[in-house]
Structures are given as C-alpha cells and as structure tokens.
Amino acid sequence: MAKAIFHQDFHYTSRIRNAGWSAKSALEAQHFPQEFIDAAVAAGCATIPPPRVATKPADDSAQP
C-alpha cells in the first residue's frame, strides 16, 4: 500500500480490476493502492509525503 496526503476529496474507479476507492481530504497521510495514489497525484488532488528517514541512535560505547 502506498500513502499520500489528500488536499481535496477524490473518487476513482479502477481501470485494472473491479474496484473503486474514495478519499477525503486530511492533513495526515492515508494508505491506498498505488493505482489510486497515482491517479490522485495526476489529478492534483494529492501529494506523496517525503519518505521517513530512520535515525540511528549515537553509539556511546566509543566514549573514553
């Protein structure tokens, strides 16, 4: 599942399978199939959030 932030409501019927999806605008990212996310981004209704970067805690064992 892919995720996107929807800026306005978006409704989509799949061209590949017998399915359809709807998303309401929200400030947080929502998870949907990639086909739906691609269509929403192409229509200007959603943006893909930047990837989260995992941070590694500092290694304190090297301290004298």
mmCIF file of the N, C-alpha and C atoms, coordinates in Angstrom:
data_MODEL
# 
_entry.id   MODEL 
# 
loop_
_atom_site.group_PDB 
_atom_site.id 
_atom_site.type_symbol 
_atom_site.label_atom_id 
_atom_site.label_alt_id 
_atom_site.label_comp_id 
_atom_site.label_asym_id 
_atom_site.label_entity_id 
_atom_site.label_seq_id 
_atom_site.pdbx_PDB_ins_code 
_atom_site.Cartn_x 
_atom_site.Cartn_y 
_atom_site.Cartn_z 
_atom_site.occupancy 
_atom_site.B_iso_or_equiv 
_atom_site.pdbx_formal_charge 
_atom_site.auth_seq_id 
_atom_site.auth_comp_id 
_atom_site.auth_asym_id 
_atom_site.auth_atom_id 
_atom_site.pdbx_PDB_model_num 
ATOM 1   N N  . MET A 1 1  ? 0.836   -1.178 0.000   1.00 0.00 ? 1  MET A N  1 
ATOM 2   C CA . MET A 1 1  ? 0.000   0.000  0.000   1.00 0.00 ? 1  MET A CA 1 
ATOM 3   C C  . MET A 1 1  ? 0.883   1.244  0.000   1.00 0.00 ? 1  MET A C  1 
ATOM 4   N N  . ALA A 1 2  ? 0.492   2.188  -0.774  1.00 0.00 ? 2  ALA A N  1 
ATOM 5   C CA . ALA A 1 2  ? 1.195   3.459  -0.842  1.00 0.00 ? 2  ALA A CA 1 
ATOM 6   C C  . ALA A 1 2  ? 0.440   4.474  0.005   1.00 0.00 ? 2  ALA A C  1 
ATOM 7   N N  . LYS A 1 3  ? 1.087   5.593  0.282   1.00 0.00 ? 3  LYS A N  1 
ATOM 8   C CA . LYS A 1 3  ? 0.385   6.618  1.042   1.00 0.00 ? 3  LYS A CA 1 
ATOM 9   C C  . LYS A 1 3  ? 0.535   7.983  0.389   1.00 0.00 ? 3  LYS A C  1 
ATOM 10  N N  . ALA A 1 4  ? -0.456  8.820  0.658   1.00 0.00 ? 4  ALA A N  1 
ATOM 11  C CA . ALA A 1 4  ? -0.485  10.166 0.103   1.00 0.00 ? 4  ALA A CA 1 
ATOM 12  C C  . ALA A 1 4  ? -1.282  11.066 1.032   1.00 0.00 ? 4  ALA A C  1 
ATOM 13  N N  . ILE A 1 5  ? -1.036  12.362 0.893   1.00 0.00 ? 5  ILE A N  1 
ATOM 14  C CA . ILE A 1 5  ? -1.802  13.364 1.630   1.00 0.00 ? 5  ILE A CA 1 
ATOM 15  C C  . ILE A 1 5  ? -2.793  13.967 0.643   1.00 0.00 ? 5  ILE A C  1 
ATOM 16  N N  . PHE A 1 6  ? -4.086  13.839 0.946   1.00 0.00 ? 6  PHE A N  1 
ATOM 17  C CA . PHE A 1 6  ? -5.136  14.315 0.051   1.00 0.00 ? 6  PHE A CA 1 
ATOM 18  C C  . PHE A 1 6  ? -5.532  15.732 0.425   1.00 0.00 ? 6  PHE A C  1 
ATOM 19  N N  . HIS A 1 7  ? -5.510  16.637 -0.568  1.00 0.00 ? 7  HIS A N  1 
ATOM 20  C CA . HIS A 1 7  ? -5.837  18.043 -0.365  1.00 0.00 ? 7  HIS A CA 1 
ATOM 21  C C  . HIS A 1 7  ? -7.306  18.328 -0.657  1.00 0.00 ? 7  HIS A C  1 
ATOM 22  N N  . GLN A 1 8  ? -7.952  17.403 -1.347  1.00 0.00 ? 8  GLN A N  1 
ATOM 23  C CA . GLN A 1 8  ? -9.383  17.507 -1.609  1.00 0.00 ? 8  GLN A CA 1 
ATOM 24  C C  . GLN A 1 8  ? -9.921  16.094 -1.784  1.00 0.00 ? 8  GLN A C  1 
ATOM 25  N N  . ASP A 1 9  ? -11.232 15.954 -1.677  1.00 0.00 ? 9  ASP A N  1 
ATOM 26  C CA . ASP A 1 9  ? -11.848 14.633 -1.839  1.00 0.00 ? 9  ASP A CA 1 
ATOM 27  C C  . ASP A 1 9  ? -11.554 14.103 -3.241  1.00 0.00 ? 9  ASP A C  1 
ATOM 28  N N  . PHE A 1 10 ? -11.361 12.783 -3.333  1.00 0.00 ? 10 PHE A N  1 
ATOM 29  C CA . PHE A 1 10 ? -11.049 12.171 -4.622  1.00 0.00 ? 10 PHE A CA 1 
ATOM 30  C C  . PHE A 1 10 ? -11.723 10.817 -4.708  1.00 0.00 ? 10 PHE A C  1 
ATOM 31  N N  . HIS A 1 11 ? -12.381 10.552 -5.832  1.00 0.00 ? 11 HIS A N  1 
ATOM 32  C CA . HIS A 1 11 ? -13.075 9.288  -6.077  1.00 0.00 ? 11 HIS A CA 1 
ATOM 33  C C  . HIS A 1 11 ? -12.508 8.689  -7.361  1.00 0.00 ? 11 HIS A C  1 
ATOM 34  N N  . TYR A 1 12 ? -12.294 7.367  -7.365  1.00 0.00 ? 12 TYR A N  1 
ATOM 35  C CA . TYR A 1 12 ? -11.642 6.731  -8.500  1.00 0.00 ? 12 TYR A CA 1 
ATOM 36  C C  . TYR A 1 12 ? -12.176 5.320  -8.692  1.00 0.00 ? 12 TYR A C  1 
ATOM 37  N N  . THR A 1 13 ? -12.404 4.943  -9.939  1.00 0.00 ? 13 THR A N  1 
ATOM 38  C CA . THR A 1 13 ? -12.778 3.577  -10.303 1.00 0.00 ? 13 THR A CA 1 
ATOM 39  C C  . THR A 1 13 ? -11.610 2.981  -11.064 1.00 0.00 ? 13 THR A C  1 
ATOM 40  N N  . SER A 1 14 ? -11.177 1.798  -10.643 1.00 0.00 ? 14 SER A N  1 
ATOM 41  C CA . SER A 1 14 ? -10.012 1.141  -11.227 1.00 0.00 ? 14 SER A CA 1 
ATOM 42  C C  . SER A 1 14 ? -10.226 0.807  -12.692 1.00 0.00 ? 14 SER A C  1 
ATOM 43  N N  . ARG A 1 15 ? -9.178  0.948  -13.466 1.00 0.00 ? 15 ARG A N  1 
ATOM 44  C CA . ARG A 1 15 ? -9.190  0.558  -14.873 1.00 0.00 ? 15 ARG A CA 1 
ATOM 45  C C  . ARG A 1 15 ? -8.687  -0.882 -15.024 1.00 0.00 ? 15 ARG A C  1 
ATOM 46  N N  . ILE A 1 16 ? -8.117  -1.439 -13.945 1.00 0.00 ? 16 ILE A N  1 
ATOM 47  C CA . ILE A 1 16 ? -7.493  -2.757 -13.993 1.00 0.00 ? 16 ILE A CA 1 
ATOM 48  C C  . ILE A 1 16 ? -8.365  -3.834 -13.349 1.00 0.00 ? 16 ILE A C  1 
ATOM 49  N N  . ARG A 1 17 ? -9.004  -3.517 -12.242 1.00 0.00 ? 17 ARG A N  1 
ATOM 50  C CA . ARG A 1 17 ? -9.803  -4.505 -11.513 1.00 0.00 ? 17 ARG A CA 1 
ATOM 51  C C  . ARG A 1 17 ? -11.173 -3.936 -11.166 1.00 0.00 ? 17 ARG A C  1 
ATOM 52  N N  . ASN A 1 18 ? -12.034 -4.784 -10.718 1.00 0.00 ? 18 ASN A N  1 
ATOM 53  C CA . ASN A 1 18 ? -13.391 -4.380 -10.381 1.00 0.00 ? 18 ASN A CA 1 
ATOM 54  C C  . ASN A 1 18 ? -13.394 -3.798 -8.971  1.00 0.00 ? 18 ASN A C  1 
ATOM 55  N N  . ALA A 1 19 ? -12.945 -2.559 -8.843  1.00 0.00 ? 19 ALA A N  1 
ATOM 56  C CA . ALA A 1 19 ? -12.858 -1.904 -7.532  1.00 0.00 ? 19 ALA A CA 1 
ATOM 57  C C  . ALA A 1 19 ? -12.895 -0.392 -7.726  1.00 0.00 ? 19 ALA A C  1 
ATOM 58  N N  . GLY A 1 20 ? -13.187 0.288  -6.635  1.00 0.00 ? 20 GLY A N  1 
ATOM 59  C CA . GLY A 1 20 ? -13.173 1.741  -6.629  1.00 0.00 ? 20 GLY A CA 1 
ATOM 60  C C  . GLY A 1 20 ? -12.818 2.226  -5.237  1.00 0.00 ? 20 GLY A C  1 
ATOM 61  N N  . TRP A 1 21 ? -12.276 3.441  -5.137  1.00 0.00 ? 21 TRP A N  1 
ATOM 62  C CA . TRP A 1 21 ? -11.855 3.990  -3.851  1.00 0.00 ? 21 TRP A CA 1 
ATOM 63  C C  . TRP A 1 21 ? -12.260 5.453  -3.767  1.00 0.00 ? 21 TRP A C  1 
ATOM 64  N N  . SER A 1 22 ? -12.397 5.911  -2.540  1.00 0.00 ? 22 SER A N  1 
ATOM 65  C CA . SER A 1 22 ? -12.669 7.315  -2.264  1.00 0.00 ? 22 SER A CA 1 
ATOM 66  C C  . SER A 1 22 ? -11.816 7.741  -1.088  1.00 0.00 ? 22 SER A C  1 
ATOM 67  N N  . ALA A 1 23 ? -11.338 8.977  -1.137  1.00 0.00 ? 23 ALA A N  1 
ATOM 68  C CA . ALA A 1 23 ? -10.544 9.523  -0.036  1.00 0.00 ? 23 ALA A CA 1 
ATOM 69  C C  . ALA A 1 23 ? -11.055 10.923 0.269   1.00 0.00 ? 23 ALA A C  1 
ATOM 70  N N  . LYS A 1 24 ? -11.097 11.242 1.519   1.00 0.00 ? 24 LYS A N  1 
ATOM 71  C CA . LYS A 1 24 ? -11.474 12.584 1.960   1.00 0.00 ? 24 LYS A CA 1 
ATOM 72  C C  . LYS A 1 24 ? -10.204 13.354 2.289   1.00 0.00 ? 24 LYS A C  1 
ATOM 73  N N  . SER A 1 25 ? -10.239 14.648 2.117   1.00 0.00 ? 25 SER A N  1 
ATOM 74  C CA . SER A 1 25 ? -9.063  15.459 2.412   1.00 0.00 ? 25 SER A CA 1 
ATOM 75  C C  . SER A 1 25 ? -8.737  15.376 3.897   1.00 0.00 ? 25 SER A C  1 
ATOM 76  N N  . ALA A 1 26 ? -7.444  15.342 4.197   1.00 0.00 ? 26 ALA A N  1 
ATOM 77  C CA . ALA A 1 26 ? -6.974  15.257 5.577   1.00 0.00 ? 26 ALA A CA 1 
ATOM 78  C C  . ALA A 1 26 ? -5.524  15.720 5.626   1.00 0.00 ? 26 ALA A C  1 
ATOM 79  N N  . LEU A 1 27 ? -5.083  16.126 6.799   1.00 0.00 ? 27 LEU A N  1 
ATOM 80  C CA . LEU A 1 27 ? -3.706  16.592 6.954   1.00 0.00 ? 27 LEU A CA 1 
ATOM 81  C C  . LEU A 1 27 ? -2.712  15.446 7.080   1.00 0.00 ? 27 LEU A C  1 
ATOM 82  N N  . GLU A 1 28 ? -3.176  14.264 7.505   1.00 0.00 ? 28 GLU A N  1 
ATOM 83  C CA . GLU A 1 28 ? -2.269  13.129 7.659   1.00 0.00 ? 28 GLU A CA 1 
ATOM 84  C C  . GLU A 1 28 ? -2.320  12.244 6.414   1.00 0.00 ? 28 GLU A C  1 
ATOM 85  N N  . ALA A 1 29 ? -1.255  11.473 6.224   1.00 0.00 ? 29 ALA A N  1 
ATOM 86  C CA . ALA A 1 29 ? -1.166  10.582 5.067   1.00 0.00 ? 29 ALA A CA 1 
ATOM 87  C C  . ALA A 1 29 ? -2.147  9.425  5.219   1.00 0.00 ? 29 ALA A C  1 
ATOM 88  N N  . GLN A 1 30 ? -2.698  8.984  4.089   1.00 0.00 ? 30 GLN A N  1 
ATOM 89  C CA . GLN A 1 30 ? -3.630  7.865  4.062   1.00 0.00 ? 30 GLN A CA 1 
ATOM 90  C C  . GLN A 1 30 ? -3.072  6.776  3.157   1.00 0.00 ? 30 GLN A C  1 
ATOM 91  N N  . HIS A 1 31 ? -3.370  5.515  3.476   1.00 0.00 ? 31 HIS A N  1 
ATOM 92  C CA . HIS A 1 31 ? -2.878  4.367  2.722   1.00 0.00 ? 31 HIS A CA 1 
ATOM 93  C C  . HIS A 1 31 ? -3.930  3.872  1.736   1.00 0.00 ? 31 HIS A C  1 
ATOM 94  N N  . PHE A 1 32 ? -3.514  3.708  0.476   1.00 0.00 ? 32 PHE A N  1 
ATOM 95  C CA . PHE A 1 32 ? -4.366  3.190  -0.577  1.00 0.00 ? 32 PHE A CA 1 
ATOM 96  C C  . PHE A 1 32 ? -3.497  2.445  -1.579  1.00 0.00 ? 32 PHE A C  1 
ATOM 97  N N  . PRO A 1 33 ? -4.107  1.667  -2.499  1.00 0.00 ? 33 PRO A N  1 
ATOM 98  C CA . PRO A 1 33 ? -3.320  1.007  -3.549  1.00 0.00 ? 33 PRO A CA 1 
ATOM 99  C C  . PRO A 1 33 ? -2.601  2.029  -4.436  1.00 0.00 ? 33 PRO A C  1 
ATOM 100 N N  . GLN A 1 34 ? -1.469  1.610  -4.985  1.00 0.00 ? 34 GLN A N  1 
ATOM 101 C CA . GLN A 1 34 ? -0.633  2.511  -5.794  1.00 0.00 ? 34 GLN A CA 1 
ATOM 102 C C  . GLN A 1 34 ? -1.399  3.083  -6.986  1.00 0.00 ? 34 GLN A C  1 
ATOM 103 N N  . GLU A 1 35 ? -2.263  2.293  -7.604  1.00 0.00 ? 35 GLU A N  1 
ATOM 104 C CA . GLU A 1 35 ? -3.052  2.758  -8.751  1.00 0.00 ? 35 GLU A CA 1 
ATOM 105 C C  . GLU A 1 35 ? -3.889  3.987  -8.373  1.00 0.00 ? 35 GLU A C  1 
ATOM 106 N N  . PHE A 1 36 ? -4.504  3.949  -7.206  1.00 0.00 ? 36 PHE A N  1 
ATOM 107 C CA . PHE A 1 36 ? -5.335  5.055  -6.729  1.00 0.00 ? 36 PHE A CA 1 
ATOM 108 C C  . PHE A 1 36 ? -4.491  6.282  -6.412  1.00 0.00 ? 36 PHE A C  1 
ATOM 109 N N  . ILE A 1 37 ? -3.356  6.073  -5.746  1.00 0.00 ? 37 ILE A N  1 
ATOM 110 C CA . ILE A 1 37 ? -2.462  7.186  -5.400  1.00 0.00 ? 37 ILE A CA 1 
ATOM 111 C C  . ILE A 1 37 ? -1.951  7.869  -6.668  1.00 0.00 ? 37 ILE A C  1 
ATOM 112 N N  . ASP A 1 38 ? -1.528  7.076  -7.650  1.00 0.00 ? 38 ASP A N  1 
ATOM 113 C CA . ASP A 1 38 ? -1.026  7.638  -8.908  1.00 0.00 ? 38 ASP A CA 1 
ATOM 114 C C  . ASP A 1 38 ? -2.093  8.495  -9.598  1.00 0.00 ? 38 ASP A C  1 
ATOM 115 N N  . ALA A 1 39 ? -3.328  8.026  -9.607  1.00 0.00 ? 39 ALA A N  1 
ATOM 116 C CA . ALA A 1 39 ? -4.414  8.779  -10.243 1.00 0.00 ? 39 ALA A CA 1 
ATOM 117 C C  . ALA A 1 39 ? -4.710  10.065 -9.473  1.00 0.00 ? 39 ALA A C  1 
ATOM 118 N N  . ALA A 1 40 ? -4.673  10.012 -8.149  1.00 0.00 ? 40 ALA A N  1 
ATOM 119 C CA . ALA A 1 40 ? -4.943  11.200 -7.331  1.00 0.00 ? 40 ALA A CA 1 
ATOM 120 C C  . ALA A 1 40 ? -3.855  12.255 -7.515  1.00 0.00 ? 40 ALA A C  1 
ATOM 121 N N  . VAL A 1 41 ? -2.611  11.821 -7.567  1.00 0.00 ? 41 VAL A N  1 
ATOM 122 C CA . VAL A 1 41 ? -1.494  12.756 -7.772  1.00 0.00 ? 41 VAL A CA 1 
ATOM 123 C C  . VAL A 1 41 ? -1.595  13.376 -9.167  1.00 0.00 ? 41 VAL A C  1 
ATOM 124 N N  . ALA A 1 42 ? -1.898  12.558 -10.175 1.00 0.00 ? 42 ALA A N  1 
ATOM 125 C CA . ALA A 1 42 ? -2.031  13.060 -11.551 1.00 0.00 ? 42 ALA A CA 1 
ATOM 126 C C  . ALA A 1 42 ? -3.169  14.066 -11.670 1.00 0.00 ? 42 ALA A C  1 
ATOM 127 N N  . ALA A 1 43 ? -4.223  13.878 -10.877 1.00 0.00 ? 43 ALA A N  1 
ATOM 128 C CA . ALA A 1 43 ? -5.366  14.799 -10.913 1.00 0.00 ? 43 ALA A CA 1 
ATOM 129 C C  . ALA A 1 43 ? -5.122  16.049 -10.071 1.00 0.00 ? 43 ALA A C  1 
ATOM 130 N N  . GLY A 1 44 ? -4.024  16.075 -9.311  1.00 0.00 ? 44 GLY A N  1 
ATOM 131 C CA . GLY A 1 44 ? -3.721  17.243 -8.489  1.00 0.00 ? 44 GLY A CA 1 
ATOM 132 C C  . GLY A 1 44 ? -4.465  17.254 -7.164  1.00 0.00 ? 44 GLY A C  1 
ATOM 133 N N  . CYS A 1 45 ? -5.024  16.130 -6.761  1.00 0.00 ? 45 CYS A N  1 
ATOM 134 C CA . CYS A 1 45 ? -5.792  16.045 -5.511  1.00 0.00 ? 45 CYS A CA 1 
ATOM 135 C C  . CYS A 1 45 ? -4.955  15.577 -4.333  1.00 0.00 ? 45 CYS A C  1 
ATOM 136 N N  . ALA A 1 46 ? -3.751  15.093 -4.597  1.00 0.00 ? 46 ALA A N  1 
ATOM 137 C CA . ALA A 1 46 ? -2.932  14.539 -3.517  1.00 0.00 ? 46 ALA A CA 1 
ATOM 138 C C  . ALA A 1 46 ? -1.457  14.755 -3.813  1.00 0.00 ? 46 ALA A C  1 
ATOM 139 N N  . THR A 1 47 ? -0.661  14.682 -2.766  1.00 0.00 ? 47 THR A N  1 
ATOM 140 C CA . THR A 1 47 ? 0.798   14.712 -2.900  1.00 0.00 ? 47 THR A CA 1 
ATOM 141 C C  . THR A 1 47 ? 1.365   13.543 -2.108  1.00 0.00 ? 47 THR A C  1 
ATOM 142 N N  . ILE A 1 48 ? 2.507   13.068 -2.551  1.00 0.00 ? 48 ILE A N  1 
ATOM 143 C CA . ILE A 1 48 ? 3.180   11.968 -1.858  1.00 0.00 ? 48 ILE A CA 1 
ATOM 144 C C  . ILE A 1 48 ? 4.062   12.577 -0.775  1.00 0.00 ? 48 ILE A C  1 
ATOM 145 N N  . PRO A 1 49 ? 3.920   12.118 0.478   1.00 0.00 ? 49 PRO A N  1 
ATOM 146 C CA . PRO A 1 49 ? 4.737   12.686 1.550   1.00 0.00 ? 49 PRO A CA 1 
ATOM 147 C C  . PRO A 1 49 ? 6.193   12.268 1.397   1.00 0.00 ? 49 PRO A C  1 
ATOM 148 N N  . PRO A 1 50 ? 7.123   13.071 1.923   1.00 0.00 ? 50 PRO A N  1 
ATOM 149 C CA . PRO A 1 50 ? 8.533   12.683 1.838   1.00 0.00 ? 50 PRO A CA 1 
ATOM 150 C C  . PRO A 1 50 ? 8.766   11.419 2.665   1.00 0.00 ? 50 PRO A C  1 
ATOM 151 N N  . PRO A 1 51 ? 9.706   10.574 2.238   1.00 0.00 ? 51 PRO A N  1 
ATOM 152 C CA . PRO A 1 51 ? 9.963   9.341  2.984   1.00 0.00 ? 51 PRO A CA 1 
ATOM 153 C C  . PRO A 1 51 ? 10.542  9.634  4.360   1.00 0.00 ? 51 PRO A C  1 
ATOM 154 N N  . ARG A 1 52 ? 10.163  8.801  5.309   1.00 0.00 ? 52 ARG A N  1 
ATOM 155 C CA . ARG A 1 52 ? 10.697  8.948  6.660   1.00 0.00 ? 52 ARG A CA 1 
ATOM 156 C C  . ARG A 1 52 ? 12.118  8.391  6.675   1.00 0.00 ? 52 ARG A C  1 
ATOM 157 N N  . VAL A 1 53 ? 12.997  9.095  7.317   1.00 0.00 ? 53 VAL A N  1 
ATOM 158 C CA . VAL A 1 53 ? 14.382  8.658  7.420   1.00 0.00 ? 53 VAL A CA 1 
ATOM 159 C C  . VAL A 1 53 ? 14.590  8.132  8.829   1.00 0.00 ? 53 VAL A C  1 
ATOM 160 N N  . ALA A 1 54 ? 14.956  6.874  8.907   1.00 0.00 ? 54 ALA A N  1 
ATOM 161 C CA . ALA A 1 54 ? 15.200  6.275  10.219  1.00 0.00 ? 54 ALA A CA 1 
ATOM 162 C C  . ALA A 1 54 ? 16.537  6.779  10.742  1.00 0.00 ? 54 ALA A C  1 
ATOM 163 N N  . THR A 1 55 ? 16.525  7.249  11.960  1.00 0.00 ? 55 THR A N  1 
ATOM 164 C CA . THR A 1 55 ? 17.763  7.725  12.552  1.00 0.00 ? 55 THR A CA 1 
ATOM 165 C C  . THR A 1 55 ? 18.292  6.670  13.495  1.00 0.00 ? 55 THR A C  1 
ATOM 166 N N  . LYS A 1 56 ? 19.570  6.522  13.489  1.00 0.00 ? 56 LYS A N  1 
ATOM 167 C CA . LYS A 1 56 ? 20.228  5.543  14.321  1.00 0.00 ? 56 LYS A CA 1 
ATOM 168 C C  . LYS A 1 56 ? 20.737  6.252  15.575  1.00 0.00 ? 56 LYS A C  1 
ATOM 169 N N  . PRO A 1 57 ? 20.489  5.706  16.758  1.00 0.00 ? 57 PRO A N  1 
ATOM 170 C CA . PRO A 1 57 ? 20.983  6.354  17.963  1.00 0.00 ? 57 PRO A CA 1 
ATOM 171 C C  . PRO A 1 57 ? 22.514  6.389  17.981  1.00 0.00 ? 57 PRO A C  1 
ATOM 172 N N  . ALA A 1 58 ? 23.051  7.407  18.607  1.00 0.00 ? 58 ALA A N  1 
ATOM 173 C CA . ALA A 1 58 ? 24.506  7.566  18.677  1.00 0.00 ? 58 ALA A CA 1 
ATOM 174 C C  . ALA A 1 58 ? 25.107  6.395  19.459  1.00 0.00 ? 58 ALA A C  1 
ATOM 175 N N  . ASP A 1 59 ? 26.267  5.967  19.019  1.00 0.00 ? 59 ASP A N  1 
ATOM 176 C CA . ASP A 1 59 ? 26.963  4.875  19.672  1.00 0.00 ? 59 ASP A CA 1 
ATOM 177 C C  . ASP A 1 59 ? 27.823  5.456  20.794  1.00 0.00 ? 59 ASP A C  1 
ATOM 178 N N  . ASP A 1 60 ? 27.382  5.311  22.033  1.00 0.00 ? 60 ASP A N  1 
ATOM 179 C CA . ASP A 1 60 ? 28.102  5.856  23.176  1.00 0.00 ? 60 ASP A CA 1 
ATOM 180 C C  . ASP A 1 60 ? 29.221  4.954  23.664  1.00 0.00 ? 60 ASP A C  1 
ATOM 181 N N  . SER A 1 61 ? 29.382  3.789  23.089  1.00 0.00 ? 61 SER A N  1 
ATOM 182 C CA . SER A 1 61 ? 30.408  2.855  23.565  1.00 0.00 ? 61 SER A CA 1 
ATOM 183 C C  . SER A 1 61 ? 31.819  3.327  23.188  1.00 0.00 ? 61 SER A C  1 
ATOM 184 N N  . ALA A 1 62 ? 31.955  4.238  22.252  1.00 0.00 ? 62 ALA A N  1 
ATOM 185 C CA . ALA A 1 62 ? 33.279  4.716  21.850  1.00 0.00 ? 62 ALA A CA 1 
ATOM 186 C C  . ALA A 1 62 ? 33.795  5.825  22.765  1.00 0.00 ? 62 ALA A C  1 
ATOM 187 N N  . GLN A 1 63 ? 32.989  6.270  23.704  1.00 0.00 ? 63 GLN A N  1 
ATOM 188 C CA . GLN A 1 63 ? 33.392  7.307  24.625  1.00 0.00 ? 63 GLN A CA 1 
ATOM 189 C C  . GLN A 1 63 ? 34.466  6.786  25.595  1.00 0.00 ? 63 GLN A C  1 
ATOM 190 N N  . PRO A 1 64 ? 35.517  7.597  25.921  1.00 0.00 ? 64 PRO A N  1 
ATOM 191 C CA . PRO A 1 64 ? 36.547  7.131  26.874  1.00 0.00 ? 64 PRO A CA 1 
ATOM 192 C C  . PRO A 1 64 ? 36.064  7.111  28.294  1.00 0.00 ? 64 PRO A C  1 
# 
